Amino acid sequence: MEETVRYAEATGLLGSVWLLVAIPLVSAAILLLLGRRADRWGHWLGVAAIGAAFVLGLSYFFQLRGLENKSVELSLWDFITVGDLRVDFGLLFDPLAAVFVLLITGVGFLIHLYAVEYMAHDAGRRRFFAYFNLFVAAMLLLVLGNNYVMLYFGWEGVGLASYLLISFWTDRPSAATAGKKAFLMNRVGDAGLAIGIFIMFATLGTTQYDEVFNGVSGLAGGTVLALGLLLLLGATGKSGQFPLQAWLPDAMEGPTPVSALIHAATMVTAGVYLIARSNPVFSANETLQLVVVSVGALTLLLGCIIGAAKDDIKRVLAWSTVSQIGYMFLGVGLGGAAYALAIVHLLAHGFFKANMFLGAGSVMHGMKDQVDIRRFGGLAKHMKITWITFMMGWLAIIGMFPFSGFFSKEPIIVAAFERDDWTAWLFGGAALLGAGLTAFYMTRLFVLTFHGPKRWTEDIDHPHESPALMTIPLILLAIGSVGAGFLLATSVPDWLTATAGLGGEAEEHEAVLSHTVITILSLLVTALGVGLAWTLFRNGTATTPQPAGVLVTAARRNLYTDAFNEAVFEKPGIFLTRALVYLDNRGVDGLVNGLAAGVGGGSGRLRRLQTGFVRSYATSILTGALLVVAAFLAVQAGWLA
């Protein structure tokens, strides 16, 4: 018999949990409304807002630990009340939300502090910190909402803030294009999430977490599968997983602190959070879990292979994020106790990925914004703090004992080998291969950047270490890269057991390999990857692309995934749009012109506006009618039964 999900009412200190969202949101509003009058001090207000949110998050965390029922709900007001639909503007603070709050505000604070110096000479620094605060506020609303509509509200806020930050340097065409690409690709995933929420209301009459989780067991298998696939589509968009991963590496066109915040503490973790939060849905259908595991395994290998062929320091790190999020999807797809393992890896990843992205920014700061690792080399002697801290992140991400990645990624590999059928070899083998590839391409990045002969361009005389305001966050994040994994792995799984469906004991299966053997194999393939990369790149590499084989050429072209997206998504979309325009011009044009003429005369410009408005309105009605008919036919055919 399934346990009923219930949340206690938030009282006392926890009754003010809304401040976590309000403080950075108000800070962003102040910085935007005051404009240039806040230029001299606005960045410090942005830093202080996130610092205050972190202190509050810690206090709420300790308050929650003292409660017997470690899940409290705060209802603020009725957000939407229409007929049978009632959406509460409320917040849920439970163990899962608490660890995300600490990650977002803790790592986010260090990134904000770093950005003060990094953006010191940028005329738009105050506006940058306004967008930065807005980003954090939206992410906090996403993880704190007590229903799927609140999650979607924060979800779209994160999408807006990411667009503003990725395209922050609007004078650069590449940045503007990257921002639009991120925005549009995320709209695909967001549409899936929105339709999934509609299905929840249509089948369960609610979008509240507890009511959805308690009612999902009564749904037909086809409905659960459709709902889960739509939620997964939303998750792949935000977390940059196949087939919606192409926007994430291009997001590197924004300032480096943006890259660090997106990859370590906010946007890309949203998809993992969505699946973890919705675990009663995903756990209710084995086919759905298999799809999630498959997406994770495919994406982690895809990210590794492409990352090995990139020469831009930030793009290598971006593809490593795609791969590491793949490990997290693999974990949440495995279900049971592996849900908690994925969250442990997510938290540990937040430390070492922020460390390396900010380290990359420090390298760029000392190398006049150059990003090509083929033209670095020998920087260990000139940037010792950056070198040492980046080394901690490198050792953590490749899973070397006793750094954090070993304690967070290796258990996911073990869990993959513990599946109860032949897929244990498939998914376990993919995770193990990914570990070796990660060691190879991350060692390539580290060696070409900090070791070997210097290959600098003529305009660089003497690379220099970054100021203290940039190196202090690096040092703190490096400490987390060393010790966070062990601390998280020994505490977070038990902590998450109070969250609906998370934690608990794994199902008993006869593993195809013992835990000890898997650990030894993982360390061996990691050592092999490190050794191979060190042998190949310790003396540097060619500074221009060289002719390569089929696999390297494909990796340089992102394994043709962009071509796949164009063929499967973009071209059919263009065809559909043109078809609708054709039907509009041929089928309803006369009606439109007649309606426009009936609205009245007026000037030519006004008439054109009237005609355009009515045409758009008529087309919207036609499209909406087609969608309603399609939904009706789907229900009648029993597709959602």
C-alpha positions as CSV (number, residue, x, y, z in Angstrom):
1,M,0.0,0.0,0.0
2,E,1.4,3.4,-1.1
3,E,2.1,6.0,1.5
4,T,-0.1,9.0,1.4
5,V,1.8,12.3,0.8
6,R,0.9,15.0,3.3
7,Y,2.6,18.3,4.2
8,A,2.3,20.2,7.5
9,E,1.6,23.9,7.7
10,A,4.6,26.1,8.0
11,T,4.7,28.0,11.4
12,G,7.2,30.0,13.3
13,L,10.4,30.9,11.5
14,L,9.5,28.7,8.5
15,G,6.4,30.9,8.0
16,S,8.8,33.5,6.5
17,V,10.2,31.1,3.9
18,W,8.8,33.4,1.2
19,L,11.6,35.8,1.9
20,L,14.0,33.5,0.0
21,V,12.3,34.5,-3.2
22,A,11.3,38.0,-2.2
23,I,14.7,39.4,-1.3
24,P,16.6,38.7,-4.6
25,L,13.4,39.7,-6.5
26,V,13.1,43.1,-4.7
27,S,16.8,43.6,-5.2
28,A,16.5,43.0,-8.9
29,A,13.5,45.4,-9.1
30,I,15.4,48.2,-7.2
31,L,18.4,47.9,-9.5
32,L,16.3,48.0,-12.7
33,L,14.0,50.8,-11.5
34,L,16.7,53.1,-10.1
35,G,18.8,52.7,-13.3
36,R,22.1,54.6,-13.5
37,R,21.6,56.1,-10.0
38,A,22.5,52.7,-8.6
39,D,25.6,52.2,-10.8
40,R,28.1,52.9,-8.0
41,W,26.7,50.5,-5.4
42,G,24.1,48.3,-7.2
43,H,26.5,45.3,-7.5
44,W,27.0,45.2,-3.8
45,L,23.2,45.2,-3.3
46,G,23.0,42.2,-5.6
47,V,25.7,40.4,-3.6
48,A,24.1,41.3,-0.3
49,A,20.7,40.0,-1.4
50,I,22.0,36.5,-2.3
51,G,24.1,36.5,0.9
52,A,21.0,37.3,3.0
53,A,19.1,34.5,1.2
54,F,21.8,32.1,2.0
55,V,21.8,33.0,5.7
56,L,18.0,32.6,5.7
57,G,18.3,29.3,3.9
58,L,20.7,28.0,6.5
59,S,18.4,29.0,9.3
60,Y,15.4,27.4,7.7
61,F,17.4,24.2,7.0
62,F,18.3,23.9,10.7
63,Q,14.7,24.7,11.7
64,L,13.5,21.9,9.4
65,R,15.9,19.4,10.9
66,G,14.3,19.8,14.2
67,L,10.8,18.9,12.9
68,E,9.4,15.4,13.1
69,N,7.5,15.9,9.8
70,K,10.3,17.4,7.6
71,S,8.0,18.8,5.0
72,V,6.1,22.1,5.6
73,E,3.8,24.0,3.2
74,L,3.1,27.7,3.2
75,S,-0.1,28.9,1.4
76,L,0.1,32.7,0.6
77,W,-3.0,33.3,-1.5
78,D,-5.2,31.8,-4.2
79,F,-3.4,32.4,-7.5
80,I,-5.9,31.0,-9.9
81,T,-9.5,30.1,-9.2
82,V,-11.6,29.2,-12.2
83,G,-14.4,26.7,-12.0
84,D,-12.9,23.5,-10.7
85,L,-9.4,24.7,-11.1
86,R,-7.7,26.1,-8.0
87,V,-4.1,27.0,-8.0
88,D,-2.5,28.0,-4.8
89,F,0.3,30.5,-4.6
90,G,2.2,28.5,-2.1
91,L,5.6,27.2,-1.1
92,L,6.9,23.8,0.0
93,F,10.0,23.5,2.1
94,D,11.1,19.9,2.5
95,P,14.5,18.1,2.4
96,L,14.7,18.2,-1.4
97,A,13.9,21.9,-1.6
98,A,16.2,22.7,1.3
99,V,19.3,21.2,-0.4
100,F,18.6,23.0,-3.6
101,V,18.1,26.3,-1.7
102,L,21.5,25.9,-0.1
103,L,23.1,25.1,-3.4
104,I,21.5,28.0,-5.3
105,T,22.2,30.6,-2.7
106,G,25.5,29.3,-1.4
107,V,27.3,28.7,-4.7
108,G,25.3,31.6,-6.2
109,F,26.7,34.0,-3.5
110,L,30.3,33.0,-4.4
111,I,29.6,33.5,-8.1
112,H,28.0,36.9,-7.4
113,L,31.1,37.9,-5.3
114,Y,33.4,36.8,-8.2
115,A,31.3,38.8,-10.7
116,V,31.9,42.1,-8.8
117,E,35.5,42.1,-10.0
118,Y,35.0,40.2,-13.2
119,M,32.4,42.8,-14.4
120,A,34.2,45.8,-12.8
121,H,35.0,47.5,-16.1
122,D,31.6,46.8,-17.8
123,A,29.3,49.8,-18.1
124,G,26.3,47.6,-17.6
125,R,27.4,46.0,-14.3
126,R,24.4,47.2,-12.3
127,R,22.0,45.8,-14.9
128,F,24.0,42.6,-15.0
129,F,23.5,42.1,-11.2
130,A,19.8,42.9,-11.6
131,Y,19.4,40.1,-14.1
132,F,21.6,37.9,-11.9
133,N,19.3,38.4,-8.9
134,L,16.3,37.8,-11.0
135,F,17.8,34.5,-12.2
136,V,18.3,33.3,-8.6
137,A,14.8,34.5,-7.5
138,A,13.2,32.6,-10.4
139,M,15.2,29.4,-9.6
140,L,14.2,29.6,-5.9
141,L,10.6,29.9,-6.8
142,L,11.0,26.9,-9.1
143,V,12.3,24.7,-6.3
144,L,10.1,26.1,-3.6
145,G,6.7,26.1,-5.3
146,N,4.2,23.7,-3.9
147,N,2.5,22.9,-7.2
148,Y,3.4,22.5,-10.8
149,V,2.0,25.9,-11.8
150,M,4.3,27.6,-9.3
151,L,7.2,25.5,-10.7
152,Y,6.2,26.5,-14.2
153,F,6.1,30.2,-13.1
154,G,9.7,29.9,-11.8
155,W,10.6,27.7,-14.9
156,E,9.7,30.5,-17.3
157,G,11.4,33.1,-15.1
158,V,14.6,31.1,-15.3
159,G,14.2,31.0,-19.1
160,L,13.7,34.8,-19.3
161,A,16.7,35.5,-17.1
162,S,18.9,33.1,-19.0
163,Y,18.0,34.9,-22.2
164,L,18.8,38.3,-20.8
165,L,22.2,37.1,-19.4
166,I,23.4,34.9,-22.3
167,S,22.7,37.8,-24.7
168,F,23.9,40.4,-22.2
169,W,26.6,41.7,-24.6
170,T,24.0,42.6,-27.3
171,D,26.7,44.3,-29.4
172,R,28.1,40.9,-30.2
173,P,26.0,39.0,-32.9
174,S,27.2,35.7,-31.5
175,A,25.8,36.5,-28.1
176,A,22.5,37.7,-29.4
177,T,22.2,34.5,-31.5
178,A,23.1,32.3,-28.6
179,G,20.4,34.0,-26.4
180,K,17.7,33.4,-29.0
181,K,18.8,29.8,-29.6
182,A,18.6,29.1,-25.8
183,F,15.2,30.8,-25.6
184,L,13.7,29.0,-28.6
185,M,15.0,25.5,-27.8
186,N,13.7,25.9,-24.3
187,R,10.3,26.8,-25.6
188,V,10.1,23.3,-27.1
189,G,10.7,21.7,-23.7
190,D,8.5,24.2,-21.9
191,A,5.6,23.4,-24.3
192,G,5.9,19.7,-23.1
193,L,5.8,20.7,-19.5
194,A,2.8,23.0,-20.0
195,I,0.8,20.2,-21.8
196,G,1.8,17.8,-19.0
197,I,0.3,20.2,-16.5
198,F,-2.9,20.4,-18.5
199,I,-3.1,16.6,-18.5
200,M,-2.7,16.6,-14.7
201,F,-5.7,18.9,-14.3
202,A,-7.7,17.0,-17.0
203,T,-7.2,13.6,-15.3
204,L,-6.6,14.5,-11.6
205,G,-8.3,17.9,-11.3
206,T,-5.3,19.4,-9.5
207,T,-1.7,20.5,-9.9
208,Q,-0.8,20.4,-6.2
209,Y,2.2,18.1,-5.6
210,D,0.6,16.1,-2.8
211,E,-2.7,15.6,-4.7
212,V,-1.0,14.7,-7.9
213,F,1.3,12.2,-6.2
214,N,-1.5,10.6,-4.2
215,G,-3.7,10.3,-7.4
216,V,-1.1,9.1,-9.9
217,S,-1.5,5.4,-8.9
218,G,-5.1,5.6,-10.0
219,L,-4.2,6.6,-13.6
220,A,-4.0,4.3,-16.5
221,G,-0.6,3.2,-17.7
222,G,-0.9,5.1,-21.0
223,T,-1.8,8.3,-19.2
224,V,1.2,8.0,-16.8
225,L,3.5,7.3,-19.7
226,A,2.2,10.4,-21.7
227,L,2.5,12.6,-18.6
228,G,6.0,11.4,-17.8
229,L,7.2,11.8,-21.3
230,L,5.9,15.4,-21.4
231,L,7.6,16.2,-18.1
232,L,10.8,14.6,-19.5
233,L,10.6,16.8,-22.6
234,G,10.6,19.9,-20.3
235,A,13.5,18.5,-18.3
236,T,15.6,17.8,-21.4
237,G,15.2,21.4,-22.5
238,K,16.2,23.0,-19.3
239,S,19.0,20.6,-18.5
240,G,20.5,20.4,-22.0
241,Q,19.9,16.7,-22.6
242,F,19.4,14.9,-25.9
243,P,17.7,16.0,-28.2
244,L,17.6,19.6,-26.8
245,Q,21.2,20.0,-25.7
246,A,22.5,22.2,-28.6
247,W,21.7,25.5,-26.8
248,L,23.8,24.8,-23.7
249,P,27.4,25.1,-25.2
250,D,26.4,28.2,-27.2
251,A,25.3,29.8,-23.9
252,M,29.0,30.4,-23.3
253,E,28.7,33.6,-25.2
254,G,27.5,35.3,-22.1
255,P,29.9,36.6,-19.3
256,T,31.7,33.8,-17.5
257,P,29.9,34.2,-14.2
258,V,26.7,33.6,-16.1
259,S,28.1,30.3,-17.4
260,A,29.1,29.3,-13.9
261,L,25.6,30.1,-12.5
262,I,23.7,28.3,-15.3
263,H,25.9,25.2,-15.1
264,A,26.5,24.9,-11.4
265,A,23.6,26.2,-9.4
266,T,20.6,27.1,-11.5
267,M,19.2,26.4,-14.9
268,V,20.6,23.0,-15.9
269,T,19.8,21.6,-12.5
270,A,16.1,22.4,-13.0
271,G,15.4,19.4,-15.2
272,V,17.0,17.0,-12.6
273,Y,14.9,18.7,-9.9
274,L,11.7,18.3,-11.9
275,I,12.2,14.5,-12.4
276,A,13.3,14.1,-8.7
277,R,10.3,16.0,-7.5
278,S,8.0,14.1,-9.8
279,N,9.5,10.7,-8.8
280,P,6.0,9.2,-7.9
281,V,5.1,9.7,-11.5
282,F,8.2,8.3,-13.0
283,S,8.4,5.4,-10.5
284,A,4.8,4.4,-11.6
285,N,5.9,3.3,-15.1
286,E,8.9,1.1,-15.9
287,T,8.9,2.1,-19.6
288,L,9.1,5.7,-18.5
289,Q,12.1,5.0,-16.3
290,L,13.8,3.2,-19.1
291,V,13.4,6.2,-21.4
292,V,14.9,8.5,-18.7
293,V,17.8,6.1,-18.2
294,S,18.4,5.9,-22.0
295,V,18.4,9.7,-22.4
296,G,20.9,10.0,-19.6
297,A,23.2,7.3,-20.9
298,L,23.1,8.6,-24.5
299,T,23.7,12.2,-23.4
300,L,26.6,11.4,-21.0
301,L,28.5,9.7,-23.9
302,L,27.5,12.4,-26.4
303,G,28.9,15.1,-24.1
304,C,32.1,13.2,-23.5
305,I,32.9,12.6,-27.2
306,I,32.1,16.1,-28.3
307,G,34.0,17.6,-25.4
308,A,37.1,15.8,-26.4
309,A,37.2,17.6,-29.7
310,K,36.6,21.2,-28.5
311,D,39.3,23.8,-28.1
312,D,37.4,26.6,-26.4
313,I,38.0,26.3,-22.7
314,K,34.4,27.2,-21.8
315,R,32.9,25.0,-24.4
316,V,34.8,22.0,-23.2
317,L,33.4,22.7,-19.7
318,A,29.9,23.2,-21.2
319,W,30.0,19.8,-22.9
320,S,31.2,18.3,-19.6
321,T,28.1,19.7,-18.0
322,V,25.9,18.1,-20.6
323,S,27.7,14.8,-19.8
324,Q,27.5,15.2,-16.0
325,I,23.8,16.0,-16.1
326,G,23.5,12.8,-18.1
327,Y,24.8,10.9,-15.1
328,M,22.2,12.6,-13.0
329,F,19.4,11.7,-15.4
330,L,20.8,8.1,-15.4
331,G,20.5,8.2,-11.5
332,V,17.0,9.6,-11.4
333,G,15.9,7.2,-14.1
334,L,17.1,4.2,-12.2
335,G,14.7,5.0,-9.4
336,G,14.6,3.9,-5.8
337,A,17.7,4.8,-3.8
338,A,19.4,6.1,-7.0
339,Y,17.2,9.2,-6.9
340,A,19.2,10.4,-3.9
341,L,22.5,9.4,-5.6
342,A,21.7,11.7,-8.5
343,I,21.0,14.6,-6.1
344,V,24.3,13.9,-4.3
345,H,26.1,14.2,-7.7
346,L,24.2,17.3,-8.5
347,L,25.3,19.0,-5.3
348,A,28.9,17.9,-5.7
349,H,28.9,19.0,-9.3
350,G,27.7,22.4,-8.2
351,F,31.0,22.9,-6.4
352,F,33.5,21.6,-8.8
353,K,31.8,22.9,-12.0
354,A,31.5,26.4,-10.5
355,N,35.1,26.1,-9.5
356,M,36.3,25.3,-13.0
357,F,34.1,27.8,-14.8
358,L,35.3,30.6,-12.5
359,G,38.8,29.2,-13.0
360,A,38.3,29.5,-16.7
361,G,37.2,33.1,-16.2
362,S,40.4,33.7,-14.2
363,V,42.5,32.3,-17.1
364,M,40.7,34.5,-19.6
365,H,41.3,37.5,-17.3
366,G,45.0,36.9,-17.3
367,M,45.1,36.0,-21.1
368,K,43.3,39.0,-22.5
369,D,40.0,37.0,-22.9
370,Q,41.5,34.3,-25.1
371,V,39.7,31.0,-24.8
372,D,41.6,28.7,-27.2
373,I,43.4,26.0,-25.0
374,R,45.8,25.3,-27.9
375,R,47.3,28.8,-27.3
376,F,47.7,28.5,-23.5
377,G,50.3,26.3,-21.9
378,G,52.7,26.9,-19.0
379,L,50.2,28.9,-17.0
380,A,50.8,27.0,-13.8
381,K,53.9,29.1,-13.1
382,H,52.1,32.4,-13.6
383,M,48.6,31.7,-12.0
384,K,49.4,29.4,-9.1
385,I,46.1,29.9,-7.2
386,T,44.0,29.4,-10.4
387,W,46.1,26.4,-11.2
388,I,45.8,24.7,-7.8
389,T,42.1,25.4,-7.5
390,F,41.3,24.3,-11.0
391,M,43.3,21.1,-10.3
392,M,41.0,20.4,-7.4
393,G,38.0,20.7,-9.7
394,W,39.7,18.5,-12.4
395,L,40.4,15.7,-9.9
396,A,36.9,15.9,-8.6
397,I,35.1,15.7,-12.0
398,I,37.2,12.8,-13.2
399,G,36.2,10.9,-10.0
400,M,39.7,10.4,-8.5
401,F,39.7,9.1,-5.0
402,P,39.3,10.9,-2.5
403,F,37.8,13.9,-4.3
404,S,34.1,14.6,-4.4
405,G,33.3,13.2,-7.8
406,F,34.4,9.7,-6.6
407,F,31.8,9.7,-3.9
408,S,29.0,11.1,-6.0
409,K,29.5,9.6,-9.5
410,E,30.9,6.1,-8.7
411,P,27.7,5.1,-6.8
412,I,25.6,5.9,-9.9
413,I,27.8,3.6,-12.0
414,V,27.4,0.9,-9.4
415,A,23.6,1.4,-9.4
416,A,23.5,1.1,-13.2
417,F,25.2,-2.3,-13.0
418,E,22.6,-3.4,-10.5
419,R,19.6,-3.5,-12.9
420,D,17.9,-6.8,-13.0
421,D,18.2,-7.6,-16.7
422,W,20.7,-7.3,-19.6
423,T,20.4,-3.5,-19.6
424,A,22.8,-3.6,-16.5
425,W,25.6,-4.2,-19.0
426,L,24.3,-1.6,-21.4
427,F,23.8,1.3,-19.0
428,G,26.6,0.3,-16.6
429,G,29.0,0.0,-19.5
430,A,28.0,3.4,-20.8
431,A,28.5,5.0,-17.4
432,L,31.9,3.3,-17.0
433,L,33.0,4.3,-20.5
434,G,31.9,7.8,-19.8
435,A,34.2,7.9,-16.7
436,G,37.2,7.0,-18.9
437,L,36.3,9.6,-21.6
438,T,35.7,12.2,-18.9
439,A,39.2,11.6,-17.5
440,F,40.6,11.9,-21.0
441,Y,39.1,15.1,-22.2
442,M,39.2,16.9,-18.9
443,T,42.9,16.0,-18.5
444,R,43.5,17.3,-22.1
445,L,41.9,20.6,-21.0
446,F,44.0,20.8,-17.8
447,V,47.3,19.9,-19.4
448,L,47.0,22.1,-22.4
449,T,45.9,25.1,-20.2
450,F,48.4,24.9,-17.4
451,H,51.3,22.6,-18.5
452,G,53.7,22.1,-21.4
453,P,55.4,24.8,-23.4
454,K,53.8,28.2,-23.6
455,R,51.9,28.8,-26.9
456,W,50.7,32.3,-26.3
457,T,50.0,34.9,-29.0
458,E,52.4,37.8,-29.4
459,D,50.1,40.3,-27.7
460,I,50.4,38.5,-24.3
461,D,53.6,39.5,-22.4
462,H,53.0,38.1,-18.9
463,P,49.8,36.3,-17.8
464,H,48.9,37.4,-14.3
465,E,46.9,36.0,-11.4
466,S,43.4,37.4,-10.8
467,P,42.5,39.8,-7.9
468,A,41.6,38.5,-4.5
469,L,37.9,39.1,-5.1
470,M,38.1,36.5,-7.8
471,T,40.5,34.0,-6.2
472,I,38.8,33.8,-2.8
473,P,35.6,32.2,-4.3
474,L,37.9,29.9,-6.2
475,I,39.6,28.8,-3.0
476,L,36.3,28.2,-1.2
477,L,34.9,26.2,-4.2
478,A,38.1,24.2,-4.4
479,I,37.6,23.2,-0.8
480,G,34.1,22.0,-1.6
481,S,35.5,20.1,-4.6
482,V,37.7,18.2,-2.3
483,G,35.5,17.4,0.6
484,A,31.9,17.9,-0.4
485,G,31.4,14.5,-2.0
486,F,32.2,12.4,1.0
487,L,30.1,14.7,3.3
488,L,27.1,14.7,0.9
489,A,27.2,11.0,0.2
490,T,27.1,10.1,3.9
491,S,24.3,12.5,4.8
492,V,22.1,13.5,1.9
493,P,20.5,10.1,1.1
494,D,19.2,9.7,4.7
495,W,18.1,13.4,4.7
496,L,16.1,12.9,1.5
497,T,14.1,10.0,2.8
498,A,11.6,12.4,4.3
499,T,10.9,13.6,0.7
500,A,8.0,11.8,-1.0
501,G,9.5,8.8,-2.9
502,L,13.2,9.7,-2.5
503,G,15.9,7.8,-0.6
504,G,15.1,4.5,1.0
505,E,16.6,1.1,0.3
506,A,17.4,-0.1,-3.2
507,E,15.7,-3.2,-4.6
508,E,17.6,-6.4,-4.1
509,H,19.0,-7.7,-7.4
510,E,22.0,-9.9,-8.1
511,A,24.5,-7.5,-9.5
512,V,26.3,-8.5,-12.7
513,L,29.6,-7.3,-11.0
514,S,30.4,-6.8,-7.4
515,H,30.7,-3.3,-5.9
516,T,34.5,-3.7,-5.4
517,V,35.1,-4.8,-9.0
518,I,33.1,-1.9,-10.4
519,T,35.0,0.6,-8.2
520,I,38.4,-0.9,-9.4
521,L,37.3,-0.8,-13.0
522,S,36.1,2.8,-12.6
523,L,39.5,3.9,-11.2
524,L,41.3,1.9,-13.8
525,V,39.5,3.5,-16.8
526,T,40.0,6.9,-15.1
527,A,43.7,6.3,-14.8
528,L,43.8,5.1,-18.4
529,G,42.1,8.3,-19.6
530,V,44.4,10.5,-17.6
531,G,47.5,8.7,-18.8
532,L,46.5,8.7,-22.4
533,A,45.7,12.4,-22.4
534,W,48.9,13.3,-20.5
535,T,51.0,11.3,-23.0
536,L,49.3,12.9,-26.1
537,F,49.2,16.5,-24.9
538,R,52.0,17.1,-22.3
539,N,54.1,18.8,-25.0
540,G,51.2,20.8,-26.4
541,T,49.3,20.4,-29.6
542,A,49.0,22.1,-33.0
543,T,47.5,25.6,-32.8
544,T,45.4,25.1,-35.9
545,P,42.9,22.3,-36.7
546,Q,44.5,19.3,-38.3
547,P,43.0,16.7,-40.7
548,A,41.3,14.1,-38.6
549,G,39.4,10.8,-38.9
550,V,35.7,10.3,-39.2
551,L,35.0,10.2,-35.4
552,V,37.0,13.4,-34.6
553,T,35.4,15.2,-37.5
554,A,31.9,14.2,-36.4
555,A,32.8,15.3,-32.8
556,R,34.0,18.7,-34.0
557,R,30.6,19.0,-35.7
558,N,28.7,18.0,-32.5
559,L,28.1,14.5,-33.8
560,Y,25.7,16.1,-36.3
561,T,23.1,16.7,-33.6
562,D,22.5,20.2,-34.9
563,A,21.8,18.7,-38.3
564,F,19.5,16.2,-36.6
565,N,17.5,19.0,-34.9
566,E,17.2,20.9,-38.2
567,A,15.9,17.9,-40.0
568,V,13.5,16.6,-37.3
569,F,12.3,19.9,-35.6
570,E,13.3,23.0,-37.6
571,K,12.4,22.1,-41.2
572,P,9.0,20.5,-40.3
573,G,8.2,23.5,-38.2
574,I,9.0,25.9,-41.1
575,F,6.9,23.7,-43.4
576,L,4.0,23.8,-40.9
577,T,4.3,27.6,-40.6
578,R,4.3,28.1,-44.3
579,A,1.4,25.8,-44.7
580,L,-0.7,27.8,-42.2
581,V,0.2,31.0,-43.9
582,Y,-0.8,29.5,-47.2
583,L,-4.2,28.4,-45.8
584,D,-4.6,31.7,-44.1
585,N,-4.1,33.6,-47.4
586,R,-6.2,31.2,-49.5
587,G,-8.9,30.1,-47.0
588,V,-9.8,33.0,-44.7
589,D,-8.3,36.0,-46.4
590,G,-11.6,37.1,-47.9
591,L,-13.3,36.7,-44.5
592,V,-10.4,38.6,-42.8
593,N,-10.5,41.5,-45.3
594,G,-14.3,41.7,-44.9
595,L,-14.1,41.8,-41.1
596,A,-11.3,44.4,-41.3
597,A,-13.4,46.6,-43.6
598,G,-16.3,46.3,-41.3
599,V,-14.4,47.6,-38.4
600,G,-14.3,51.0,-40.0
601,G,-12.3,53.2,-42.3
602,G,-9.6,55.4,-41.0
603,S,-6.1,56.0,-42.3
604,G,-4.2,53.5,-44.3
605,R,-1.9,52.7,-41.4
606,L,-4.8,52.2,-39.0
607,R,-6.5,50.0,-41.6
608,R,-3.4,47.9,-42.0
609,L,-3.2,47.5,-38.2
610,Q,-6.8,46.4,-38.1
611,T,-6.4,43.9,-40.9
612,G,-3.3,42.5,-39.3
613,F,-5.0,42.2,-35.9
614,V,-8.1,40.5,-37.3
615,R,-5.9,38.1,-39.5
616,S,-3.9,37.1,-36.4
617,Y,-7.1,36.7,-34.4
618,A,-8.8,34.6,-37.0
619,T,-5.7,32.4,-37.5
620,S,-5.5,31.9,-33.7
621,I,-9.1,30.8,-33.6
622,L,-8.5,28.4,-36.4
623,T,-5.4,26.9,-34.8
624,G,-7.1,26.7,-31.4
625,A,-10.1,24.9,-33.0
626,L,-7.9,22.4,-34.6
627,L,-6.1,21.7,-31.3
628,V,-9.4,21.3,-29.5
629,V,-10.6,18.8,-32.2
630,A,-7.4,16.9,-32.0
631,A,-7.7,16.7,-28.2
632,F,-11.3,15.5,-28.5
633,L,-10.4,12.8,-30.9
634,A,-7.5,11.7,-28.7
635,V,-9.8,11.3,-25.7
636,Q,-12.4,9.5,-27.8
637,A,-9.8,7.1,-29.2
638,G,-8.7,6.3,-25.7
639,W,-5.1,7.5,-26.1
640,L,-5.3,9.2,-22.7
641,A,-7.5,6.5,-21.1
